[in-house]
């Protein structure tokens, strides 16, 4: 009987395995399942073929694989031609010429190998093959030979001799890495020869199939004189084996049929089926008792669950340590995905059970059991035992039958567990379904059918059960089916989904905003959608009220009083009250109603009254909000506040300023409230109180800031007034100094006074803002820029002024703007040797005052005139200062900087080609006091002045990078 397999990737263990693997590489080849090395003569094969194609389909891969494995290959040609075989090998990808030239492949004739004087010569054949085989052992990994045996046709004597020669081939291959493939043409050779071939080869290749040969007899036995007697004995034994096998098969089939009848009987319950299996197993295994036990190897637990017969100790409910039972040996099983193999104990003493309870107390001498691994419940052992010893081992058929029974028991136990869990889950679902406060619906959204709804769902939509189940989801979402279908698609794609963008239409036509959480569910073989629906009307209202609250507070155009009035209107609507008021408490135990809405004689805007015996007094005395739904019901009828104001419902919170109580925010009604305050309402009231507190605190901070700014402005004005007179005097006297004196010293003095006056202007601008700016006049930006450039110390820098625009502004401050930007570029824009820390850092302006501003200076006393020694500078000091100044020019910028003033579509820019401003500093440079040139007199006011002037004139000011990589200050919307 042939056995069929496909290609195998395993490495052959013998040369014969390698040969078969080569044959398997051909399309359609079928071969043995078992490895060939188990047979004594597996390296000697016979090919029986009926046509040339069938012959070549086996021979070509046989030879090609031998060459690929570096084996010596010999081909004995008879009815085929040498060229025909070479062409077939070449078509299979074999480099035949290379193999022939190397001597690895050779072709021989029958006459050359087998015949002497035209007759078959056994000795010649053996010597010829032996010589090649012996030579191959030294140079190659092995050898293989294949021979065409068609030359035997018509020569009976040669046929008989050649068949007898097969024993010599076996001897030749014995112990060597070699194979032989004999080729027999079934259409040419007589049946007697084919019969001998079949009987003398352990494996046959026929119809591209490798067949293990049940009829094989070693040639030395097959051709021996007593072969007939041995053949008789073999046939008788075969008959006996077949009869016993049929009897065993009949027994196995009978028990398996009974097993099937028991397990498939619909009228028997599990316990009855289990009892029947116990009886069947006891009969099949010839044992006394069958049983089932719960076990846990981790806790050493064993408890008998069911038994088939009486026993003193093995009874349902009996406990023992698992380690004291035979069942322990079955639990050494790691997989939970397959059933364990049965374990048998037939020699308990030899296997170490003597002294354990199962042997000493239970008296069990034979055991056959299986470990059953169960998910979600206790594992079990299924076993059969006997108090009598068993003389023989359990057969494989018996073990297989025990495994079949164990599989059914395991399946039934897991099925029962699943059914219990399903019933429990169903009961839980029904309890949740019926008692949930949330509406629950089971829908077929694709069939537009409402399959079921719980009482809360019926109540939410206002339908009777029969009415609702006659409708579909399209009746609940008639105007939202597009969104509903998209939601359904997501649920069935992901198994679950959530949305709060749908509403449910009630029977009376109301649209209820809904939050829907859904999942897929299988019910009665239908895939449905389970939807839990919550009415979120209150949440939506809360969100809407929160948006309105934010809009009220965030509107900068509305005054505080109007905001409070709007908040009172919003709160009264939110809480369904007709009275709302905001109070401020005073230190004299009085309170003032700042704002009020509603019609109540005692609660009106502007009313001031004693805090005693009021609702507000109780609120301030409490630790939080006060809420009253029905004053009479809550014991307020004897309270003075109730008697005075008559408010039956009250809802209020406190307002704070700077951490101190300021007043109260209250909502009330002269009618009791018919429902309790919700958490959302309490949260909203608290949020309203926080908003009012925020507004009050903001107003308080603004008042404080205005007062601080006013004080600062007054101080700046006073300081400017006090400084201008001495500065003016210094400037006047500086102009009167002798021209033949130290001119450079005079210049320094004049520049110092100019710097002080410039600082005064900048200080006034920064403190007084728009009030510091004088009358507007036409200012030619190009002219002013050139004049300022000519007036500053450029230190060798160059400028390019390419702007022809006239704006309306105060020319003095425009001069200051250009001066600060130019000096900033000259001081810090150089790409030369200055330190990197000084990149484009601002320094402050030093400019002479314009004549217009000088004329505005009041005439001051000459009593403050500076003494000569206060302004005198020695020549050595001047020389030192001059040298230092020259060094500063080299250190901090100058000669290699070009400053450009250019035009923009709505403004202008000032740029330089220096090293620019780091990105992290581009916002900081406009801050007051920011400077990287403090050691050189920088005060951090120059660029702050630039930005402030831009703000006053409502210009857009920005700093960026110039085309050359330096700093670029842009001004837009300049008019």
Buried (B, 14 or more C-beta within 10 A) or exposed (E): EBEEBEEBEEEBEBBBBBBBBBBBEBEEBBBBEEBBBEBEBBBBBBBBBEEEEBBBBBBBBBBBBBBEBEBBBBBBBBBBEEEEBBEBBEEBEBEBEEBEEEEBBBBBEBEEBBBEEEEBBBEBBBEBBEEBBEEBBEEBBBBBBBBBBBBBBEBEEBBBBBBBBBBBBBEBBEEBBBBBBBBBBBEBBBEEBBEBBBBBBBBBBBBBBBBBBEEBBBBBBBBBEEBEEEBEEEEEEEEEEEEEEEEEEEEBEEBBEBBEEBBEEEEBEEEEBBBBBBBBBBEBBEBBBBBBBBBEBEEBBBBBBBBBEEBEEBEEEBEBEBBBBBBBBBBEBEEEEEBBBBBBBBBBEEBEBEEBBBBEEBBBBBBBBBBBBBEEBBBBBBBBBBEEEBEEEBEEBBBEBBBBBBBBBBEBBBEEBEEEEEEEEEEEEEEEBEEBEBBBBBBBBEEEBBBBBBBBBBEBBEBEEEEBBEBBBEBBBEEBEEBBBBBBEBBBEEEBBEBBEBBBBBBEEEBBBBBBBBBBBEEEEEEBBBBBBBBBBEBBBBEEBBEBBEEBBEEEEBEBEEBBBBBBBBBBEBBEBBBBBBBBBEEEEEBBBBBBBBEBEEBBBEBEBEBEBBBBBBBBEEEEBBBBBEBEEBEBEEBEBBEEBEBBBBBBBBBBBEEEEBBBBBBBBBEBBEEEBEEBBBEBBBBBBBBBBEBBBEEEEEEEEEEEEEEBBEEBBEBBEEBBBBBBBBBBBBEEBEEEEBEBBBEBBBBBBBBBBBBBBBBBBBBBBEEBBEEEEEBBBBBBBBEBBEBBBBBBBEBEBEBEBEBEBBBBBBBBBBBBBBBBBBBBBBBBEBEEEBBBBBBBBBBBBBEEBBEEBEEBEEEEBEEEEEBEBEEEEBEEBEEEEEEBBBBBBBBBBBBBBBBBEEBBBBBBBBBBBEEEBBEEBBEBEBBBBEEBEBBBBBBBBBBBBBEBBEBEBBBEBBEBEBBBBBBBEBE
